[in-house]
Amino acid sequence: MKTGARAGRAQRRQVLVTASCLVLVAGLATAAVGQGAFFAAVQWRAAIVVLAAVVLALAAYPFRRADLRWGFILAGLSLAMWALVRAAAVGTLAGGFTWALFGAGAAAVLIVCRRLDASSREMLLNGLFAVAILVAATGWLGVAFHHRSWALPSAGLWRAASTLTYANATAAFLVPLTLVVLSRLTASPGSMRLSLTATGLLCGAGATLSRAGAIAFAVGFVVICALQGTRNVVRVAAGPVVGAAVALLGLIPSVPVTARPEPAVALAALGTGLGIAALTRRFPRGAVAIPVAILAAGGALAVAVIVINGAPSGSGAIRSLATSRLSLASPSRSGETAAAIRVIEQHPLAGVGPGRATLRWTGADGGLRVDRYDHDEYLQVLTDLGVIGAALLAVLLAAAIRGLWQGRLNLPGRATWAGVVAATAALAVHSAFDFIWHIPAIPLTAAALVGCAVPSITRPGELQPSAIERKEEL
């Protein structure tokens, strides 16, 4: 009788855990496809779905002291509370909801993730990868076909915006997930699914033409190499990186605003790139490596020739890209930063309040420039919430780092953990170049990734290595 009752409770608990995982994926997908949940209507929908996931997770494993001992949940809830209090004080309560969703939403996602077993975490990651593929595909199609809303003109170039609000936000969403896929590929180098997924995500991220995204990816890639071994990482990443580069070459003729779209060239290059990634997914050694390398190089050369000479706007597009995107200069952002520092100096302790900041500076042409956001979230939190908000944020980030540090010992496998550490580093770097925390889909997805790499509060025996992690151990 007792054994049967225990089995029944365990089965019910597993159903609740699985349901909470699926609902969480639905909430994150709702945010990602709904313009990143930047606008209030989608924010509320995403928040309600995530809250439902929390209710299911707590029904499986009730709230316990272990949830508070880590510190992340308390820090997230405190940051949310301070944002709402500060917003109410200055009469912009609606403006405080974004910061509240950043703190409380991240805490809610972690509550769910810490109750997931290995199979449910695998399900969550696969769900996130599927959403990321959708985001990457729509962004790529937006540039290839000049479809507005999926791609937007900026500085004379079409850039992938996808279902999020703008190109840099799309890059900030895709780059961390790409790094996790590449790291997991080191545990299963022959996986066609992971290799093609990495290639597709790199195509989507590259189509954004985001300089901050490129810098963040480079930082994350170095972190993976440090944790997983440079030779191992380069070997598995070579195929996806080369394949994505070939696919992006085919997209170049469609990039200039003055050019007509060239979807046929883009599709041909994409097919070639995916084929290269599939053929080189193990980066074979010995005699087999020579014909494979020749085939990959030939495909890349063929696409380059088509783009530069065959497509009407190919060579001109390359010159436009070199002029616009291969420079780190950004006078507008420098002006924003100086304006933000002036605001912080005037309201150091509590900030001006969410939604109240107005940044004014003089442009290079002598004209007045005005913006609501600084392209640096670390300055933005000081602007909106002051030193108090920044201190709470520091505690939140420190708690996340602490959880990841503990995760290095408690996770059965290392590939996912290394990828999440790299993704976190990349997002931390990108946050210094854009207001990406105000696109809730990005911090909520980042919290889900962290949740997949920190220790579970379930019994140790319930957390078994997933299939991909078992391959890594072999």
NUMI-377232 format. One record per residue (C-alpha): residue number from 1; x, y, z. Coordinates in steps of 0.5 Angstrom, whole numbers, plus 500, padded with zeros to 3 digits. Each point is the difference from the previous one (the first is absolute). Example, Ala and Ser with C-alpha at 12.3 -4.5 7.8 and 13.67 -1.06 7.14 Angstrom:
2
NODE, 1, 525, 491, 516 $
NODE, 2, 502, 507, 498 $
END
This chain:
474
NODE, 1, 500, 500, 500 $
NODE, 2, 505, 505, 502 $
NODE, 3, 505, 498, 494 $
NODE, 4, 494, 501, 495 $
NODE, 5, 498, 507, 504 $
NODE, 6, 507, 502, 499 $
NODE, 7, 500, 498, 493 $
NODE, 8, 494, 504, 499 $
NODE, 9, 503, 506, 503 $
NODE, 10, 506, 500, 496 $
NODE, 11, 496, 499, 493 $
NODE, 12, 496, 506, 502 $
NODE, 13, 506, 504, 502 $
NODE, 14, 503, 498, 493 $
NODE, 15, 494, 502, 496 $
NODE, 16, 500, 507, 504 $
NODE, 17, 507, 501, 498 $
NODE, 18, 499, 498, 493 $
NODE, 19, 494, 505, 500 $
NODE, 20, 504, 506, 503 $
NODE, 21, 506, 499, 495 $
NODE, 22, 495, 500, 494 $
NODE, 23, 496, 506, 503 $
NODE, 24, 507, 504, 501 $
NODE, 25, 502, 498, 493 $
NODE, 26, 493, 503, 497 $
NODE, 27, 501, 506, 505 $
NODE, 28, 507, 502, 497 $
NODE, 29, 498, 498, 493 $
NODE, 30, 494, 505, 501 $
NODE, 31, 505, 506, 502 $
NODE, 32, 505, 498, 494 $
NODE, 33, 495, 500, 495 $
NODE, 34, 496, 506, 503 $
NODE, 35, 505, 505, 498 $
NODE, 36, 504, 498, 506 $
NODE, 37, 495, 502, 505 $
NODE, 38, 502, 507, 499 $
NODE, 39, 493, 503, 500 $
NODE, 40, 495, 499, 506 $
NODE, 41, 495, 496, 497 $
NODE, 42, 505, 494, 499 $
NODE, 43, 504, 501, 506 $
NODE, 44, 493, 499, 504 $
NODE, 45, 499, 493, 496 $
NODE, 46, 507, 498, 501 $
NODE, 47, 500, 501, 507 $
NODE, 48, 493, 496, 501 $
NODE, 49, 503, 494, 496 $
NODE, 50, 506, 500, 504 $
NODE, 51, 496, 501, 507 $
NODE, 52, 496, 494, 498 $
NODE, 53, 507, 496, 499 $
NODE, 54, 502, 502, 507 $
NODE, 55, 493, 498, 503 $
NODE, 56, 501, 493, 497 $
NODE, 57, 507, 499, 502 $
NODE, 58, 499, 502, 507 $
NODE, 59, 494, 495, 500 $
NODE, 60, 505, 495, 498 $
NODE, 61, 506, 502, 505 $
NODE, 62, 497, 506, 505 $
NODE, 63, 504, 506, 502 $
NODE, 64, 506, 498, 505 $
NODE, 65, 506, 504, 503 $
NODE, 66, 504, 497, 495 $
NODE, 67, 497, 505, 495 $
NODE, 68, 502, 506, 504 $
NODE, 69, 507, 497, 503 $
NODE, 70, 503, 502, 493 $
NODE, 71, 498, 507, 500 $
NODE, 72, 498, 501, 492 $
NODE, 73, 492, 500, 502 $
NODE, 74, 500, 505, 505 $
NODE, 75, 505, 504, 496 $
NODE, 76, 495, 500, 494 $
NODE, 77, 494, 501, 504 $
NODE, 78, 503, 506, 504 $
NODE, 79, 502, 503, 494 $
NODE, 80, 493, 499, 497 $
NODE, 81, 497, 503, 506 $
NODE, 82, 505, 506, 500 $
NODE, 83, 498, 502, 493 $
NODE, 84, 493, 500, 501 $
NODE, 85, 501, 504, 506 $
NODE, 86, 504, 505, 497 $
NODE, 87, 496, 500, 494 $
NODE, 88, 493, 501, 504 $
NODE, 89, 504, 506, 504 $
NODE, 90, 501, 504, 493 $
NODE, 91, 494, 498, 497 $
NODE, 92, 502, 495, 495 $
NODE, 93, 498, 493, 502 $
NODE, 94, 499, 497, 494 $
NODE, 95, 507, 502, 498 $
NODE, 96, 502, 496, 506 $
NODE, 97, 497, 494, 498 $
NODE, 98, 506, 498, 495 $
NODE, 99, 505, 501, 505 $
NODE, 100, 495, 496, 505 $
NODE, 101, 500, 494, 495 $
NODE, 102, 507, 500, 499 $
NODE, 103, 501, 499, 507 $
NODE, 104, 494, 496, 502 $
NODE, 105, 500, 496, 494 $
NODE, 106, 507, 498, 500 $
NODE, 107, 498, 497, 507 $
NODE, 108, 494, 497, 498 $
NODE, 109, 504, 496, 494 $
NODE, 110, 505, 498, 505 $
NODE, 111, 495, 497, 505 $
NODE, 112, 497, 496, 494 $
NODE, 113, 507, 498, 497 $
NODE, 114, 503, 498, 507 $
NODE, 115, 494, 495, 501 $
NODE, 116, 501, 497, 493 $
NODE, 117, 504, 493, 499 $
NODE, 118, 505, 499, 495 $
NODE, 119, 495, 497, 495 $
NODE, 120, 495, 506, 501 $
NODE, 121, 506, 505, 499 $
NODE, 122, 502, 497, 494 $
NODE, 123, 493, 501, 497 $
NODE, 124, 500, 507, 503 $
NODE, 125, 507, 501, 496 $
NODE, 126, 497, 497, 494 $
NODE, 127, 494, 504, 500 $
NODE, 128, 505, 507, 500 $
NODE, 129, 504, 497, 494 $
NODE, 130, 493, 499, 496 $
NODE, 131, 498, 507, 502 $
NODE, 132, 507, 503, 498 $
NODE, 133, 500, 497, 494 $
NODE, 134, 493, 503, 498 $
NODE, 135, 503, 507, 502 $
NODE, 136, 506, 499, 496 $
NODE, 137, 496, 497, 494 $
NODE, 138, 495, 506, 500 $
NODE, 139, 506, 505, 501 $
NODE, 140, 504, 497, 494 $
NODE, 141, 493, 500, 495 $
NODE, 142, 499, 507, 502 $
NODE, 143, 507, 502, 497 $
NODE, 144, 500, 495, 494 $
NODE, 145, 493, 503, 498 $
NODE, 146, 500, 507, 503 $
NODE, 147, 494, 498, 505 $
NODE, 148, 499, 506, 504 $
NODE, 149, 499, 498, 508 $
NODE, 150, 504, 494, 499 $
NODE, 151, 506, 505, 497 $
NODE, 152, 500, 507, 501 $
NODE, 153, 505, 505, 496 $
NODE, 154, 505, 503, 504 $
NODE, 155, 506, 505, 498 $
NODE, 156, 498, 498, 493 $
NODE, 157, 500, 492, 501 $
NODE, 158, 495, 495, 501 $
NODE, 159, 501, 497, 507 $
NODE, 160, 497, 494, 503 $
NODE, 161, 495, 502, 505 $
NODE, 162, 496, 493, 500 $
NODE, 163, 494, 500, 505 $
NODE, 164, 503, 504, 505 $
NODE, 165, 500, 508, 500 $
NODE, 166, 507, 501, 496 $
NODE, 167, 507, 497, 498 $
NODE, 168, 504, 501, 506 $
NODE, 169, 495, 496, 504 $
NODE, 170, 499, 495, 495 $
NODE, 171, 508, 499, 501 $
NODE, 172, 499, 500, 507 $
NODE, 173, 495, 495, 500 $
NODE, 174, 504, 495, 495 $
NODE, 175, 507, 500, 502 $
NODE, 176, 499, 497, 507 $
NODE, 177, 496, 495, 498 $
NODE, 178, 505, 499, 494 $
NODE, 179, 506, 499, 505 $
NODE, 180, 496, 495, 504 $
NODE, 181, 499, 496, 494 $
NODE, 182, 507, 500, 498 $
NODE, 183, 502, 498, 507 $
NODE, 184, 495, 494, 500 $
NODE, 185, 503, 498, 493 $
NODE, 186, 507, 499, 503 $
NODE, 187, 496, 494, 504 $
NODE, 188, 497, 497, 494 $
NODE, 189, 504, 502, 494 $
NODE, 190, 497, 496, 495 $
NODE, 191, 493, 503, 501 $
NODE, 192, 497, 502, 494 $
NODE, 193, 494, 504, 504 $
NODE, 194, 505, 504, 504 $
NODE, 195, 505, 501, 494 $
NODE, 196, 494, 503, 496 $
NODE, 197, 497, 504, 506 $
NODE, 198, 506, 503, 501 $
NODE, 199, 501, 502, 493 $
NODE, 200, 493, 503, 499 $
NODE, 201, 501, 504, 507 $
NODE, 202, 506, 503, 497 $
NODE, 203, 497, 502, 494 $
NODE, 204, 494, 503, 504 $
NODE, 205, 505, 504, 504 $
NODE, 206, 505, 502, 494 $
NODE, 207, 494, 503, 496 $
NODE, 208, 499, 505, 506 $
NODE, 209, 506, 503, 498 $
NODE, 210, 501, 502, 508 $
NODE, 211, 507, 502, 502 $
NODE, 212, 498, 499, 507 $
NODE, 213, 498, 493, 498 $
NODE, 214, 506, 498, 497 $
NODE, 215, 504, 502, 506 $
NODE, 216, 496, 496, 505 $
NODE, 217, 501, 494, 495 $
NODE, 218, 507, 501, 500 $
NODE, 219, 501, 500, 508 $
NODE, 220, 495, 495, 501 $
NODE, 221, 504, 495, 495 $
NODE, 222, 506, 502, 504 $
NODE, 223, 497, 498, 506 $
NODE, 224, 498, 493, 497 $
NODE, 225, 507, 499, 497 $
NODE, 226, 502, 501, 507 $
NODE, 227, 495, 495, 504 $
NODE, 228, 500, 495, 494 $
NODE, 229, 507, 500, 497 $
NODE, 230, 501, 504, 494 $
NODE, 231, 502, 495, 495 $
NODE, 232, 494, 496, 502 $
NODE, 233, 495, 506, 499 $
NODE, 234, 503, 502, 494 $
NODE, 235, 500, 493, 497 $
NODE, 236, 492, 500, 501 $
NODE, 237, 499, 507, 498 $
NODE, 238, 504, 501, 494 $
NODE, 239, 494, 497, 496 $
NODE, 240, 494, 504, 502 $
NODE, 241, 505, 507, 500 $
NODE, 242, 502, 498, 493 $
NODE, 243, 493, 498, 498 $
NODE, 244, 497, 506, 503 $
NODE, 245, 505, 505, 497 $
NODE, 246, 498, 497, 493 $
NODE, 247, 493, 501, 501 $
NODE, 248, 501, 507, 502 $
NODE, 249, 504, 502, 494 $
NODE, 250, 494, 498, 496 $
NODE, 251, 496, 505, 504 $
NODE, 252, 505, 506, 499 $
NODE, 253, 496, 502, 493 $
NODE, 254, 494, 501, 504 $
NODE, 255, 503, 504, 505 $
NODE, 256, 500, 507, 497 $
NODE, 257, 494, 504, 501 $
NODE, 258, 501, 503, 493 $
NODE, 259, 500, 493, 497 $
NODE, 260, 495, 495, 498 $
NODE, 261, 499, 493, 504 $
NODE, 262, 504, 494, 497 $
NODE, 263, 496, 494, 503 $
NODE, 264, 503, 495, 495 $
NODE, 265, 507, 502, 502 $
NODE, 266, 499, 500, 507 $
NODE, 267, 496, 493, 500 $
NODE, 268, 505, 497, 496 $
NODE, 269, 506, 502, 505 $
NODE, 270, 496, 498, 506 $
NODE, 271, 499, 493, 497 $
NODE, 272, 507, 500, 498 $
NODE, 273, 502, 502, 507 $
NODE, 274, 496, 495, 504 $
NODE, 275, 503, 495, 495 $
NODE, 276, 507, 502, 502 $
NODE, 277, 498, 499, 508 $
NODE, 278, 497, 494, 499 $
NODE, 279, 506, 497, 496 $
NODE, 280, 505, 502, 505 $
NODE, 281, 496, 499, 506 $
NODE, 282, 506, 496, 503 $
NODE, 283, 505, 503, 496 $
NODE, 284, 503, 494, 498 $
NODE, 285, 508, 498, 501 $
NODE, 286, 504, 497, 495 $
NODE, 287, 499, 498, 493 $
NODE, 288, 493, 502, 500 $
NODE, 289, 501, 507, 503 $
NODE, 290, 503, 502, 493 $
NODE, 291, 494, 499, 495 $
NODE, 292, 496, 503, 506 $
NODE, 293, 504, 506, 501 $
NODE, 294, 500, 501, 492 $
NODE, 295, 493, 499, 499 $
NODE, 296, 499, 505, 506 $
NODE, 297, 505, 505, 497 $
NODE, 298, 497, 499, 493 $
NODE, 299, 493, 502, 502 $
NODE, 300, 502, 506, 504 $
NODE, 301, 504, 502, 494 $
NODE, 302, 494, 499, 495 $
NODE, 303, 495, 504, 505 $
NODE, 304, 505, 506, 500 $
NODE, 305, 501, 500, 493 $
NODE, 306, 493, 500, 499 $
NODE, 307, 499, 506, 505 $
NODE, 308, 505, 504, 498 $
NODE, 309, 500, 499, 492 $
NODE, 310, 493, 497, 499 $
NODE, 311, 495, 504, 504 $
NODE, 312, 499, 507, 497 $
NODE, 313, 501, 503, 507 $
NODE, 314, 505, 496, 503 $
NODE, 315, 506, 504, 500 $
NODE, 316, 497, 506, 502 $
NODE, 317, 497, 497, 506 $
NODE, 318, 506, 497, 502 $
NODE, 319, 503, 508, 500 $
NODE, 320, 494, 502, 503 $
NODE, 321, 501, 495, 506 $
NODE, 322, 507, 502, 501 $
NODE, 323, 498, 507, 500 $
NODE, 324, 495, 499, 505 $
NODE, 325, 501, 494, 505 $
NODE, 326, 507, 499, 500 $
NODE, 327, 501, 506, 504 $
NODE, 328, 500, 501, 508 $
NODE, 329, 498, 507, 500 $
NODE, 330, 493, 502, 502 $
NODE, 331, 500, 508, 502 $
NODE, 332, 492, 499, 502 $
NODE, 333, 502, 495, 505 $
NODE, 334, 506, 504, 503 $
NODE, 335, 495, 506, 500 $
NODE, 336, 495, 496, 504 $
NODE, 337, 505, 497, 505 $
NODE, 338, 502, 507, 502 $
NODE, 339, 493, 502, 500 $
NODE, 340, 498, 494, 505 $
NODE, 341, 506, 502, 504 $
NODE, 342, 497, 507, 501 $
NODE, 343, 493, 497, 502 $
NODE, 344, 504, 495, 505 $
NODE, 345, 504, 506, 503 $
NODE, 346, 493, 504, 502 $
NODE, 347, 496, 494, 502 $
NODE, 348, 506, 495, 503 $
NODE, 349, 496, 496, 506 $
NODE, 350, 493, 498, 497 $
NODE, 351, 501, 502, 493 $
NODE, 352, 495, 504, 496 $
NODE, 353, 495, 494, 500 $
NODE, 354, 498, 495, 494 $
NODE, 355, 498, 504, 494 $
NODE, 356, 501, 507, 502 $
NODE, 357, 507, 500, 497 $
NODE, 358, 501, 505, 495 $
NODE, 359, 507, 500, 497 $
NODE, 360, 502, 506, 496 $
NODE, 361, 507, 502, 496 $
NODE, 362, 502, 504, 494 $
NODE, 363, 502, 496, 494 $
NODE, 364, 506, 500, 496 $
NODE, 365, 496, 505, 495 $
NODE, 366, 498, 504, 506 $
NODE, 367, 493, 498, 500 $
NODE, 368, 496, 498, 507 $
NODE, 369, 500, 493, 501 $
NODE, 370, 495, 496, 505 $
NODE, 371, 499, 493, 502 $
NODE, 372, 496, 496, 505 $
NODE, 373, 505, 495, 501 $
NODE, 374, 508, 499, 501 $
NODE, 375, 503, 495, 496 $
NODE, 376, 503, 497, 506 $
NODE, 377, 496, 496, 505 $
NODE, 378, 505, 501, 506 $
NODE, 379, 499, 508, 499 $
NODE, 380, 493, 499, 499 $
NODE, 381, 498, 497, 506 $
NODE, 382, 504, 506, 504 $
NODE, 383, 496, 505, 496 $
NODE, 384, 493, 496, 501 $
NODE, 385, 501, 497, 507 $
NODE, 386, 507, 504, 503 $
NODE, 387, 505, 497, 504 $
NODE, 388, 495, 496, 504 $
NODE, 389, 497, 496, 494 $
NODE, 390, 507, 499, 497 $
NODE, 391, 502, 497, 507 $
NODE, 392, 494, 495, 500 $
NODE, 393, 502, 498, 492 $
NODE, 394, 507, 499, 503 $
NODE, 395, 498, 495, 505 $
NODE, 396, 495, 497, 495 $
NODE, 397, 506, 499, 495 $
NODE, 398, 505, 498, 506 $
NODE, 399, 495, 494, 501 $
NODE, 400, 499, 498, 493 $
NODE, 401, 508, 499, 500 $
NODE, 402, 500, 497, 507 $
NODE, 403, 494, 495, 497 $
NODE, 404, 504, 498, 494 $
NODE, 405, 507, 499, 504 $
NODE, 406, 496, 495, 504 $
NODE, 407, 497, 497, 494 $
NODE, 408, 507, 498, 497 $
NODE, 409, 500, 495, 506 $
NODE, 410, 493, 497, 500 $
NODE, 411, 498, 500, 493 $
NODE, 412, 502, 493, 497 $
NODE, 413, 502, 502, 493 $
NODE, 414, 505, 506, 499 $
NODE, 415, 498, 503, 492 $
NODE, 416, 493, 503, 502 $
NODE, 417, 503, 503, 506 $
NODE, 418, 506, 503, 496 $
NODE, 419, 495, 503, 495 $
NODE, 420, 496, 503, 505 $
NODE, 421, 506, 503, 503 $
NODE, 422, 502, 503, 493 $
NODE, 423, 493, 502, 499 $
NODE, 424, 500, 504, 506 $
NODE, 425, 507, 503, 499 $
NODE, 426, 497, 502, 493 $
NODE, 427, 494, 503, 502 $
NODE, 428, 504, 504, 506 $
NODE, 429, 504, 503, 494 $
NODE, 430, 494, 502, 496 $
NODE, 431, 497, 503, 505 $
NODE, 432, 505, 506, 500 $
NODE, 433, 498, 502, 493 $
NODE, 434, 492, 499, 500 $
NODE, 435, 494, 501, 504 $
NODE, 436, 499, 492, 499 $
NODE, 437, 497, 499, 507 $
NODE, 438, 494, 504, 498 $
NODE, 439, 498, 495, 495 $
NODE, 440, 498, 495, 505 $
NODE, 441, 500, 494, 496 $
NODE, 442, 508, 501, 500 $
NODE, 443, 501, 500, 508 $
NODE, 444, 495, 494, 501 $
NODE, 445, 503, 496, 495 $
NODE, 446, 507, 501, 503 $
NODE, 447, 497, 498, 507 $
NODE, 448, 497, 494, 497 $
NODE, 449, 507, 498, 498 $
NODE, 450, 503, 501, 506 $
NODE, 451, 495, 496, 503 $
NODE, 452, 502, 494, 496 $
NODE, 453, 507, 501, 503 $
NODE, 454, 499, 501, 507 $
NODE, 455, 499, 494, 505 $
NODE, 456, 493, 498, 501 $
NODE, 457, 496, 500, 507 $
NODE, 458, 497, 493, 498 $
NODE, 459, 503, 494, 503 $
NODE, 460, 507, 498, 497 $
NODE, 461, 498, 493, 498 $
NODE, 462, 494, 504, 495 $
NODE, 463, 505, 504, 496 $
NODE, 464, 504, 495, 496 $
NODE, 465, 504, 501, 494 $
NODE, 466, 496, 502, 493 $
NODE, 467, 502, 496, 494 $
NODE, 468, 504, 505, 497 $
NODE, 469, 504, 501, 507 $
NODE, 470, 501, 492, 500 $
NODE, 471, 503, 501, 493 $
NODE, 472, 505, 505, 503 $
NODE, 473, 502, 496, 506 $
NODE, 474, 502, 494, 495 $
END
